Amino acid sequence: MLQTLLKREIKVCEEYDVIVSGGGPAGCAAAASAAREGAKTLLIEASYMLGGMGTGGLVPSWCPFSDNEKIIYRGMAEKILNAAKTCSPHIMPQDLTWVPIDHEALKRVYDSFEEEYGVEVLFGTQVCAVNTDGAGRITEIFTSSKAGLKAYRAKVYADCTGDADLAAWAGAEFDHGDINGSLMPASLCFVITNVDEYAYRYDRNSGLCFGTMQGTNPKSAIHAIAADQMFPLVTDTHLCHQIIGPGTIGFNAGHIFDVDSTDPVSVSKAMVEGRKLAHQLHDGLKKYFPSAFANSLLVNTAPLMGIREGRRIKGDYTLTLEDYIGRRSFPDEISRNCYYIDVHLTAEEAADAEARGISREQLNMRYKKGESHGIPYRSLLPKNLINVIVAGRSVSCDRKILGSVRVMPNCLCTGEAAGMAAARAAKADGNVHNVDINSLREGLRNYGAYFL
């Protein structure tokens, strides 16, 4: 065994009030919200773009912003949505449900958003370790980039990594998957262009106006593709799709199983499989839906894997499926959620459901018009850390309700609350658990947030 001992002094580059790790929707909103409060804010992103799954992940549409009566994901979330909609002429201003995403335009929207509030953004930089004082505070974080190893210091840290990396490294308790460690499958989104849009809309077998290509349509081409041995990686009928531009369709399709987002070897293998899967789905569409796809081109697969489940912190409060069923409100809620329980089954769960004749749609609960539940501030707080707050899909929740709260509108809302709270904690004792919740809620409301 080769043993090496690295002895190197790493100086702190700069100090901030708030450092946000992760530039997805939660991180973008957190950084902008903190800076809006007057905090000196650094946003660190491993890739070279902001937006996470909405940009680098090529997710083709926003999950619904409405409870079918009104928009409930407001504040910065609504501002980002409206800015993105203006970039696409085929989207109406009143559209709130499954709004298509122009990924390139959304990158510019997020860039402008951070510039507007004076956030310092650092691209191509991976947070790789933390120092703690042993009593629940992160003292410094360490990054790796083309500039080598660097250290940064802040009074408060917002963990928007999607996997609660900072919190976990600092000693926070967390859950990861089900009781056996099994995780929801991932998907690698992709884009197909030069599609015959008339056929895509109006072909009576799989056209958008005749049941769509989604697996819930028994006439959809996806059933024939999944049954065809020419396409062995297409193991189920998961096929979401959206027109994102002229003759250009974005896809969130197929499942890649047993992907652990905290294991780079696992993700690396999944990326290779995902690109093969996208190619097989495209070939299957050309074979079974030729009127729309015969002359099409698979133009892009996402540079980011679509991870649905990673670490979830154990916080001061854990959201549960019972909270969802009860449409529960909280005295410290900082946003509302109405998205359905969108749990993607593991291979074992899917086989069991199929054996019992139960569809995924039967398992996934949906609200009626006007219904929603609250997300409490306490679910953003790792219970054994002092100056760390978490936003995005790794908030404190059980696995069932994770299927609902993990989506981008929720990430934007929890991010905005986390950023404002982080800035206020930085002005005081740095303890995010001591933030005045009534003052925080008033501040969020003043900027348009919605909750009861």
N, C-alpha and C positions, 0 to 999 in steps of 0.2 A: 504493500500500500504506500502510495506517494503522499507524504504530508508536507504541506507548505504553510508558512506563517507569514501573513501579510501585515507588515507594520508600516502604517502610513498616516501622516497627519492630514486630516481633511478639515479645512477651515470653513467656517460658516460664510457663505457668499453674501447673504443679505437677510435682514429681519423684516417680518411683515406682521400686520395685525392678524390677518387670516390667510391661510394657504388652503387652496382647494385642490385636491388630487382627483383627476378624472374629468375630461372635458365633454362628457355626454350631456344629455338634457339636464340631468340633475346638477352636474358640475357647472354648466354654463349659467343656469339660473342662480345657483348658490354664489358663484363669484360675482355676478352682476348685482345681486341683492346685497351682498356684503359691501361692495364698493359704493353702492347707492347710499348706504348708511354712513359713508365717510371712512370706511376701513381701507387701509393700504392692503391690497389684495393681489395674490399671485395665483394663477390658474395653471396647473401643470398637466400636460396631455402627452401621452406616449406616442400617438400618431402625429400626423401633420395636418389635421383638420379637427374642427369642433363638431359636435352633434351626435357622435356615437352611432347608434343604430339607424338614426334618421338620415345620416350622410354616409359614413364609411360602411355601415351595415346594409345599405340599400333596401331597408324596409320600405315597401311601396306606398304605404298610406299611414296616416295618423289613426290611432284608435279613436272612437267617438269622443268628442268634447261635450256632448249633450246628454242629458237624461231623457231626451225626447220631448221635453217641455222647455228647457232653457240650457244655456251653457253653464257648466258647473266648474270646469277647470279654467279659472280666470287669472287675473293678475298677469305675471310674466308669461304664463302659459298661453293665455289668449293673445297677448301681444306678439309672441313668436308665431303662433298659428296665422294670425292676420297678415303679418309681414310675409310669411311664406306663400299665402294664397295669392297675394298680388303678383307673384312671379309667374303664375300659370293662368293664361287666358281662359282655359276650359273649366276653371273652378269658379263657382259663383260666391259672392261675398257672404251669402247666408249659409253656405255649406258648413256643416259641423260633424258629419258622420262619414268615416272612412275617406277623409280628404286625401287625394293623391299628393305625393311628395316629389318635387323636383329636387333631387339630391344635390346637384351642383348649386342651384339657387339657395338651398337651405344652408349650405356652407357659408355663403356670403351673408346671409341673415344673421347667423350666429357670430361671425366675425364682427359685423357692424354693431351687434348687441353688446359685445364686450368692450368695443371701442367707445360706445356711447357712455358707458359708466366708468371708463378709465381703468379697466382691469388689465394687469400685466399678464400676458399669455406666453407660456414657454412650451413650444412644440418639440417633438422628437426627444422627449425626456421621460424616463421611466422612474417612478419612485420605487426604490428597491429595499429600503430598510428604515427603521426608526430607532431613535434613542428615547428612553423614558427615565423618569426620576425614581421609578420603583414604587411610586405612590399614586399612579393613575394619570399622570401627565406625560404627553409626548413633549420632549424638549427640542429635538431636532429630527428632521427627515433627511434621508440620503437619496440622491438621484444618480442615475447613470445616463450618459448621453455622449455625443461626439466630443464633448468637452471633458469627458472622463467622469470621475466621481466628484459630486458636489454635495454640500450640506446647506440646508435652509432652516430658518427658525421662525416660528410664529407664536402668537399668544393662543390662537385657537386653530384647529385643523378640521376641515370639512372633508370627510371621506365619501367621495362620489365615484369610487373605482368600480362599482358594480358587484364586487366580491368582498367588500369590507376589508381590503388589504391592510390599510393603516391600522384599523381597529384590531384586526386579528394579530398583526405583528406586535401591537402594543399590549397584548394580553387580554383582549376582550373575549368573552364567551360567545360562541356562535353555534348555529345549526348548519348542516350542510347536506341537503337532500333529505330523503326519508330516513326512517330508523335504521335502514340497511345501507345508507349512503348512496342509494340510487337517485339519479338526477333526471329531470325532464329532458327529453331529447332536444338537440339544437337544430338549427336550420341555417343554411348558407343562401342568402337571397341573391337574386340575379336579375339581369335586364335583357330582354329580347327586343330587337328593333326590326324595321322593315316588315312589320306585321300588316296584313290586309285588315285594316280597321273595320271595314264594312262587314266582312265575314266574321271577325272577332265579336262584333256586336250582334249580328243578326242571323248567323248560321243557326238553323233550328235544332241542331243536335247539342252543341256546346256553347252557342253564342251567349253573350252577356245578357241579352234581352230574353233569353229562353232558358233561364235557370242557372246560367254561368258555368264555368269549368270547375267550380268547387265540388268537392266530393259529395256534398249533400244532394247534388243533381244526379240522379241515376243515369242520365244520358250523357254525362260529361265524359270527355275523352280520357280523363285521368283513370277511370276504371279499366279501360282497355290497356292503357300504358302499364298500370300496376300488375295486370295479369299476364303481360307479355314477357316471356323469358329473355327476350333481347335486352331488357332493361332491369337487370337483377338488383340494382341499388334502389329502385323505386318500390319500396315495400309497403306503402300505404297511400291513401288518396288525399293527403294534406296538400291543398293547392289554393292559396290565396293569390289574387292578381289584381292589377289596377293599371289603367291608362295613365302614364306619367308624362306623356308628350306625344306628338304626332307619330302614329304608327309604332309607338314604343310602349311596351308593357313591362311593368315591374312584377316580380314574383317572390313570394314568401312560400316556398314549397318544399316538400320532402322533409324527412327526419333523419338525423344522424344521432345514433344512440351512444350512450356511455361516454359523453364528452364532459370532462372535468375542467372547468375554466381556470382552476387554480394550478393545473398541471400543463406546462407548455408542451410536453411530449404528446399528451392527449389532444390538445388543440391543434397541434401541427398535423397529426394524422387526420383529424377531422377536416381540416382545410383541404387536404388533398382529396379526401373522399367527397367533400362537398362540391368541389369543382367537377369531379366525375359524375356526380349525381345530377348537377345542373345540365351537363352535356347530355345525359341520358333522357332527362325530362324534355329537353329541347328536341332531341331526335324523336321522342315519342309524340310530341305535339305535331311535328312535321308529318309523322306517319298517320296519326289518327285525327288530326284536325288540319288537313292540308289546305283547305280553303282560306284559312287565316295565316298559317305558319309555314307553308311550303317554301317560300322564298325569304324566310326570316333569318336573322343573324343573332346568335348569342353574343352580345357585345360586351358584357361585363359580369363578372362574379364579384361578390363583395370582398373587400380586403379585411373585413371584420366578421368573425363567426357570430351568428345569432344565438347568443346564450340566453336561455330562459330561467336558469336556476343556478345560483352559486351559494356563497355563504350568506347567512342571515344572522344579524347580531341578536343577542339576547339583551333586550333593552328594558327600560323602566316599565314599559307596557308592551305586551305582545298581542298584536292584532290576531284574531282568530276567525275561523269560518262562522262561528256563532255570532260574532260581531256583524258579519256580512248578512247572515240570515235575519238578524234582529234589526237591521237598518239602524245600527246604534249611533248615537251622537255622544260626544265627549266634551267636558268642560274645557279641555285644553286642545281641542281639534284645531288644526291649521289648514285643512282642506277637506274636500269631499271626494268620494269616488263612486262611480256607477257602472264601471266596466264589469262584464260578466266573469264568472269563475272559469278562466281559460287555462285549464290544466292540460298539458300535453303528456300523454301517458308514456311510461317506459315500455320497453318491448314486452316485459313480463305482465305489466298491467294491461296492455293492449290485448295480449293473448287471452288473459283471463276474462276481460270484458267481451271479447269476441265469442269465447266459449259459452258465456252466459247470455249472448244475444243483446248486449248493451252497447249502444253507440256512444262515441265521445260526446255528441251533442246532448244525449240524455244525462250524462254525468255533470255537465257544466251548467251551473245555475245562472239564470238571468233575472235582472230586476224588471219590474213593470214600469210604465211611464211615470216619471217624476220621482222615482225612488233612488236613494243613495245612502251611503254611510260615511261617517267621519273618520279622519286619520288623526290620531292624537300626537301632539308634540313629543310625548314620552316615548313613542315608538322610534324616534330618531336618536335616542340617547343610549349608548352602550352603558350598562348599569355599573360597570366597575372602572370606567374611564372618566376623567374630569374635563379635559379640554378638547374632546373629540366628539363631533356630531356626524351622523350618517344620513345620507339621502339617496333616493333611487331604489333599485330593486333589493338592496340588502338591508332595508329597515327591519325592525323587529316584528315578525309575523309568522304564522304557521304556514305550512306548505300549501294548503288549499287556497287560502286568501292571497298567497303570493301570486297565484295564477291570475289574479285580478289587479293587484296594486303594482305589479312590475312594469307596466306599460308606460310609454313616454309622457302622456299628459300628467300622470301621477308623479313621474320623476321630476318634471318641471315644477310642480306645485310643492313637493317636499323639498326640492332644491331651493326654491325661493325662501321658504320658511327657515331652512337650515342656514342659509347665508345671512339672513337678517339676525337670527339668533346668535350666530358666530360673531358677527360684528358687535352686537350688544354685549356679549360675554367678554370680548376682547377689551372693551372700554371699562369693564369692571374687574372682576377677579379671575377671568378666564374660565370660569366654571359654567358649562352650558346647562347644567342642572339647576342653576340659580337664576336663570333668566326669568324675568317677570312675565308670566304667560299672558296676563291681561293686556299689558303694554305691547307685547309681541303681536297678539291677535289684532289689537287696534291698529298697529303699524301696517300689518298685512292688509287689513280691510281698507285702510287709506289708499293703498296702491291697487285696490280692485279685487283682492282675493275673496273667495266665496266659501263660507262655512256657516254652521248654525251657532 
